[in-house]
Structures are given as structure tokens and as C-alpha cells.
Amino acid sequence: MVFSSVIFLFLFLPLTLLCYGVAGRKYRNIVLLLASLLFYTWGEGMYLLIMLFSIGLNYACGLAMCRPGGRPSRTVLAVGVGANLAILAFFKYANFIVDNINILLEMAAISPIILKPAHLPIGISFFTFQAVSYIVDIYRKETRPQTSLVDLGLYISMFPQLIAGPIVRYKTIAAELAARRVDLATCAYGIRRFIFGLSKKVLLANPLGEVADTIFALPAAELSPSLAWLGALCYTLQIYFDFSGYSDMAIGLGRIFGFHFLENFNYPYASRSIREFWRRWHISLASWLRDYLYIPLGGNRRGRLHTSFNLLLVFFLCGLWHGASWTFVCWGLFHGFFLIVERTRFGSWMSRWWWPLPHLWTLLIVIVGWVLFRSETIAQALEFLLVMSGMADIEGGKRTVSMMLVSKTKLEICVGLILSLPVYHQLRCRYAMMLAKCGRKTQLGLDSTVAAGQLLLLATLFYLTAISLAAGVYNPFIYFRF
């Protein structure tokens, strides 16, 4: 079950909200936990047992780690982190490791290892990282172990952010697990945020993704440079609006239930460096890798060479976290390489460029990286990039941009480009400045007009989204590898 589905919007969510409202404060965590487990079971069936095992494991580790009057147990920490990562490694990377070992065995004329494909439980990367951060924070004495199995189970399995993030740290919502208050303003904000996120996913990411998938499925011989660039641009917008849309929906649902999840995106395509890009893109993952991997490795405190190694290792693992494929690994190393480059004299020189040039340079790197991320194989990515550069040995391609770039797609790209940059944010700031100069009566009139306009916009967006989903439009779930 995904958020952008009729059954979630018109059956699961309304029933969950009804039960949650009726349950009252005493039982609402139980209701939300049961709803989350049902949500996961709907798509994963018996693989719910993996999540239940993770809940029990981390509950036991959290309690066992703290000894009266002593330092938290490093042994328990090692067992807990090792067990969490072992579960992730088995389900996500076992086949990838065996496939690569078999390549070496084949070269040595040795019989290959036979391993049946392992099912990858959806969201396992997200709830595993959350579980690891929970027990590490207990070891660091940054939070106390949760004594309620229900509350810890809710933290690990909470359906709003279970399958597509953001990665929520226990210490940021520990107080709200125990006691939280939902008022009309908070609930209204949550509904507004959810509808905006749903609209980004259904009305922008889905149609742009359909164009991107069509172009990436074409043989290189049928591509022209302009068509390849169109495919890369559409995918660049698709992955942003899909991922940020899901984050918006998760944050909105969290507010409705009384939780405050941290922001996960901050207009990453407005960045003027790859370093800035990773401060704006998938913020919860970037900060997790920084706090639980990069800094413990030594960060940038041990000289330039060690810092470069740390960056490459962190982004190697970042790529691998996204999927068990060499294309993801190359994507991670690609970003790690440019983060290292930006720490050299080139980075200092680039910071003095005329302001649009660093922005365009960063976008170019990001778009090239997305081609690696999107491609099924490294060979396909290289062929696609050769076509984009105009260096491919083809006769102009058999498909043209005009075949794909219909009026509807042009509109979606234009809206996508505008919304991917902080245009709306700037307009809000200007409106607030203008409002501050007006009298009280004028302020009330303007606020009422804006509120009415926003309500009309939300109703229109939800209507368009609902009829699109009811019509069975292209609606991919791109987090199946997570």
C-alpha cells in the first residue's frame, strides 16, 4: 500500500483517523501501532515478522545496554548494531555479493554458488537505520531506553515515514511518543502539507517519470542528444518531486497524529555546490551518515588524505544504501569525488565565479549523477551519457524530442522547474514584508483572501489527484530497492 493509492486515501487513512480519534490519549499509540503493522502487512505479508523481530531486538538491546551506575555496554551495542546490519545485508545484499563472487568463480572455472533471490522487504533500509540510531544514541547517553514495547514498536514501524522516509531519530520524537497534543491549526497544516506532497507525486512526478522511463528504455541507437537530455531532465524532476512529495506526505501525516518530523528537502536544485546539495537533499540521510559514520571515522580532523578517504567511504556506502547495484555505488562515488574536489583550490576558485556559473555547474553534476542512478547497468549509463555529450556513434537517432514533448509535458516541466527552485518561498517572504507595512484591517482582509485562495487551490489539487488515481494513471513506486 502506498500513499498515492485510492485504497489508502479513501479507506485506510479515514479508518485509521477515526479509530485514532475515538481511542483517546491512553490507547492512541496502540491504535497507531496496529495501523502501522497492518499497513506493512498489506504489502509485505509474512515479512512483517522481520519488522517484529527488529522491534524486539532493539527493545531488548536498549534495556540491556544500560547498567546501573556504569557506562552503557559496548558489547550490547556491537551485538545490536551487528544484528541490525546483518538483517539488512542478508535481505538486500546477499544476492548482489553472490553474483559478484560468481563472476570471479567463473573466471577461475569454479562452479558458481547457487542462491535463490531473496525478497527485499520494503522500507528495510529506513527502519534499520532508525533502529541503529536508537541504540547508538542510548550508548552515547543522548537518549534514554524506551521501556514501553508499544512505543518503541511505534517508533520503528510508524507508517507515515516507514517506506520512503524521512529517517526519524528516536530522540527527536521521544517526548511526543509519551505525550502529544493535536489542535486544529496543527491538523490543518498536516492536511495542507499532505495534499501538496500528494499533488507533487501524482501530478508532476508520475507523468514526468513516464516520459523518463520511455526515453531510458530506448536503445542508444534510437536516441538523439536532445532526447537524451529531455529524459535526464524529466528524471531529475521526477525523483525530486517523488521523493520530496513522499516526505511532505509523511511530515503532513505526522502532524495530523501529533508528531513533528524534521524537514527532508530544502530546494536542493538551488545549490551552488555539491556540498550545499547534500545539505539540502535527503537531509535526514545526509545527517545520519554524517553523525553515525563520517564523524566517528574522524571526519575532517585527520588531514586532507584521511578526509578524502572518509568521504569516498561514506558515499560508497551511501550509494550502496540506495540499492544493491554497481550503478548506485558509482553514483555515490561520483558525488564523493566532487565533494573532495570542492575541498581543493578548485572549490575556492569556483566560489569566486559569477553566481549563475556555480549553480549551472552543480546542476550538470547532479543531472549526470542521476543518469547513473537511473540506469540499470553501468554500460547503459555510459551509452546514455555518450549520447547526451554528442559523442555517440549514431546517425542522429530515430526518435525526436517533438514526439515526447507534447504540450502537457511542456507545462509539467515548466511548473516543475519553477517549484524546484525557491520561487514560492521568495513570494511568501515578499508577501510577509508587504503585509507588515499594512494596517490591521488591510492585513485581515489580505489574510482572508489568501486563505480562501489556498483552500480553493487545495480542493482543486486534491480533486485532480483523486480523478487521476481513479483513472489508473501511471503511478510507479520507485523505493522498492530501499
N, C-alpha and C positions, 0 to 999 in steps of 0.2 A: 504494500500500500504506500502510495506517495501523496504528498500534499496536493499536487496538481492532478487530482482524480475526482471524479464525480462521487464515488463512494466515500472518500474521505471528507469532502466538503459538505455533503448533504446527508450523511448517515453517521459516520464515526465521530466527527467533531461535534455535531449538535448533541448526540447522545452522551458524549464524554462531558461536555459543558453542563448538561442537565444533571447528570449524576454528581458531578463535582459541586454544583451549586446546592444540591439537596443534601449532600453528605455533611456539610458543616465543617468547622475547623478541625474537629477531632479526627475525622475519617478521610479528609480530603487527600492526604498523602497516599493512603491505601488505595483510594479510587484512582488516583493518577498513576500509581504503580501498576495496578491491574490493567488500566487502559494502555499503558506503555508496553506491557508484556503481550497484550492482545494485538497491539499494532505490529509488534515484531513478529509474533507468531503468524500473523496473516500472510506475510511474505516468506518467512523462513521455516515455518513448521517446527519440526523437531530440533532444529538448530537453535531454538530458544534455550535448550539445555546448556549450550556453550555460554550464553549470557548469564544464566543462573549460576553456572559454575564460577564464572568471573566474579559475580556478586559475592558468593560465599567465600571464595578465595581471598578477595581483598578485604572483606569484613573481618575474616579471621586474622589476616596479616596485620591489619590496622590495630586490632586489640592486642595481639601478641607482641607487637613491636615495642610497646611502651611498658617498661619495667618500673615498678615503684622506686622512686628516688635515684634512678640510674639513667644512663644515656640510652636512647632508643636502640634496639638491637640491629646491628648491621647484618647479621645473619638472616634475620627475618626479612629485612629489606632486600637482600640479594635473592632469597627464595621467591619473594613476591614479584619483584621485577622480572626475574628469570622465568617464572611460570607464566606471567602475562605475555612476555615476548615469545615464549615457546609456543603458546597457543596461536599467536599471530603468525609466527614463522611457519607452523605446520599447515595452517589453512591457506595462507596467502603465498608462501614462497617455496613450499616443498616441491611442487611440480616444476617451478622455474629452476630450482637448484638441480633437480634430477635431469631435466632437459639439457642443461649446460654440461653436467658431468657426462651425460651420454654422448655428447659431441666429442669429448676427449676420449672416451672409451672407444668410440667408432674409429677415431684416428689411430688408436692403438690395437685395433682389430680384436676388441674385447666385447663380449656380449653386453648389451645395454641393460640398465636397471629398469624393471617394469614397475610403474607406479600409476595406479588409476588416478584420473583427475580428481582433485579434492574440491569439494564445493566451498566457495568463498562466502561466508555469512556476511550479508550487507551490513555496513557500518562497523565492522570489527576493528578497523584502524582507529576510528573515533573513540569507541568506548574503551579500547585498550589503552590509548594514550591518556584518557581521563583517569583510568584506574591507576596507571603508573604514577601520574602526577599526585594522586591522592596519597599513596603510601610514601612517596618521596617527600612530600610536604610534611607528613607526620614525622618522618625521620629527621627532617630539618627543624622540627618544632615550630613550623609555620601554621599548623592547624592541629586540632585535637582529633583523635579517632572517633568515628561515629559509633555510638553504642546501639543505635536503632538499625536493625537489619532492613526494615522497610524504608527508612530514609536513605540509607546508602544504596539500596536497590533502586530507588527512585533517581538518585543522582546518576548512576551508571546507565540506566535504561530509559531515562526521560525522553518520550517520543518526539517533542518539538525539535531537538537537536541531535537525535540518535543517528540518522542515516546520512546526514550531509553537513554536520557541524552547526555552529562553531564548536571548537573544543572548549568545553567549560571546565574550569578548575574548581575543585570542591570548596576551597577556601573563599571563593567569590560568592557562593550561594549557600554556604553552611548556615548562616543566620536565617535565611529565607526558608530553608528546609524545616527549621524549627518553628518559625512564626513569620507570617507574611500577611500583608493587607492589600486587598484589591478594591480600588474605588472606581468611580465612573470615569474619571479622567484617564486613569491608567488603562482601564479596559478599552476605552475609545482609542487611545494611542495604539494599543496592541492590535485592534481590528484594522485600523488605518495602515499600520506597518505591514500586517499580513496581506492585505489586499494589494498594496503596492508591490510587495515581493511576488505574489502570485501573478500579477499582471506582467512583471518583468520576465518571469519564466514562460508564461503561456503566450503572451502577445509579442514578445521580442525574441527571447532565446530559442523557442521552438521553431518558428519559421526561418530564422537565420541559420539555425542548426540544420534544417532540412536542405537549404542551399549548400552549406558547407559539406554536408555528408555526400550530396550528389557530386560535387566537384572533386572531393578527395577520393571518391570511388572510381573516377575515370582513370584510364591508363594514361601515363605521361605523354604518350604519342598523340592523345586527343586534347591535350591542354595547350593553351597559349599563355604567355606570361601574364596578360591582363586577367585571364580567367583564373589562373592560379592565385594571383593577388586577391581577387574577389573572394575565393574560397578561404584564404588565410584571414582576410578581414572579417568575413562572416563568422568564422570560428572564434576569432579574437573577441568579437562582441557576444557570441553565443555563450562562451564559457564564463564571461564576466556576469552577464545578466542571469544565467542559470544558477551559478554559484552564489552570487550576491543576492539573487532572488530567494533562494532557499534560506540563506542566512537571515534575510529580512523576515521571512515567514516564521523562522524559528524564534527570532527575537520578539516578534509580534505575539506568537502563541505563548512564549514565556511570560510576557507582560500580562496577558489575559489571566494566566494562572498565578500571577504574583511574583514571578522571577525576573531578575534584571540580568540578562546575558550581555556580555560586552560586545561592542561593535566588531565586525569581522572584515569589513571593507571600507576604505576611505578614498574613493576616486583614484585607484591605482594607475589608471592611464593618464593621469595628470602629472605623473612623476617625471623628474628630470635626471634621474639616475637609477640604476638597478638597486642600489642601496635604499633609496627612497621607495622604490616599487615594493620592496619586501617589508617596508614599514606600513604600507597601505594595502597590500594584497594578502588575503587569508591571514589576518593579523593573529588569530588565535594559534595557528600552526607555527607561524614565524616566531612568535614569542615563546611558545612551548619549546621549539628547537633551541632557541637562544638560552633559556633558563635551565633546561634539563640536559642539554648536550654541549652546546658551544662554550658556555661559561665554565662548566665542570671540566672540559678539556683544556682549559687555560685561556680561552677567548683570544684576545689580542695582547695578552700580558707577557708573552714569552718571545717577542721578536717577530719580525716580518715573515720569516720562513715558517715558523710554527703556526702563525696566524693563517697563512695561506693553506697549510695542510688542514687546519681545523675547518676552514671554510669549505674546502673541497670535500672533506669527510662528511660534514653536516649536510651539504647539498647533494652529495651522493645518496645519503640516507633519506633526504627529503624526496628525491626523485623516486627511490625505491618504495617509500611510503605510499606514493600515489598509485603504484601498480607494479606487479612483478613482470617487468619487461625492460629490455635494454633501451628502448626509446625513452622511457621515463628516467632511467639512470642518466642517459646522455643529456636530457633536458635539465636535470638537476646539476650535473657537472658544468653544463653550458652557463647556467646562472652563476654557479660558484666561480667559474673562470672570470666572468666580468666583474664580480664583486672584488676579486683580487686585483684586477686591472685598475679598478677605480681607487684602490689604495696606493697606487703608484703616482708618478709625476703626471701620467696621462689624466688621472682623475682631477688633479689640481688644475691642469691646463683646461680640461673640459668645463670646469666650474666657471671659467672666465669667458666662455663662449657667449655670443649673443643669445638671449634667453630661449628663443624657439629651437635652437640647434640641439641643446642637450635633451630637450623634450622629444624631438624627432628621432634622435639617436637612440634614446631609451625605448621608444615605441618600436623602432626597427628591430632591436634586440629581442624585445618581448614577442613580437609577431613571429620572428624566425624561430624562437623557442617554442611557440605554440604549434608550429608545424611539426617539430619533433614530438611534442606531447600528443598531438592528434594522430600521427601516422601509426600504422600497425607494425611496421618494421623500419629499421634504420635505412634500408635500401629505398623504401618508398619515400621516406623523408628527404633523402639526398636527391632523388629524382625530382621531387616536387620543388625543392629549393633551387635546383638547376634550372627548372622551367621558369620560376619566379625571377631568377637572375638574367634570363635570356640566353643562358649558355647551353641549354639542352639542344641536342642534335635532332630537331624535329622541323617539320615543314609548316610551322605556323599553327598547328593544331586544327582539329576538325570541328571543335565547338567554339562558339563565340560568346563574349560577355552578354550580348544582347539577348541570347537565348535564356539566360538565367536572370538578368537584371530587368525584371518587369517592374511596372510602376509600384506595385505593393512592396516589393523588395527594396526599391529605392527609398520609399518612405520609411520602412523599418530601419534601414541603415542610417538614414539622416536622424531619426529620433534616437536611435541607439548611440550615435556619435555625440549628440547633444547631452543625453542623460549620463553618458560615461564620464563626462567632464563636470566640474563643479559649477555649472551654469545655474542650476536650481538653487544651490547654496548661496551663490552671489546675489541672486534675485531676492532671496529671503533676507539677506543682510541689508540690502538696499531698502527693502520694504520696512524693516525694523527701524532703520535710520530715519526714513520718511515719516513713519508713524510717531517717532519720538518728538518730531517737530510740530505735530498737530495737537489741537486741543482735545480735551476729554471726549466731547460729543462726537467730533470727527473720528477719533480713534474707535469709539464704539461702533459707529456706522461702517467704517472700513473693516473692522474685525468681523462684523456680522456678514458683510458681503463676501469676504474671503472664506468664512466658514461655510456659507451656503454654497459657494462655488466649489469648495473642496468636497463637500458632501455630494454634490451633483457629479463631480469627477469620479469619486469612489464608486458611486452607484453605477455609473457608465462603465467603468473598468471592470467591475465585478460582473456586470451583465455580459459584456463582450467576452470575458474569460469563461463564464459559465456556458454560453452558447458554443464557444469554440471547443470546449471539452466535451460537451454533449454531442457535437458533430463528429467526434472522433478524430480530431486533428493530430498531426504528428507530435508526439509527446514523449521524447526519449528520457530515460533515466541514465545520466552519464556517470553516476557514482557507484556502479556495480563492481568496480575494481577496488573500492575502498572498504 
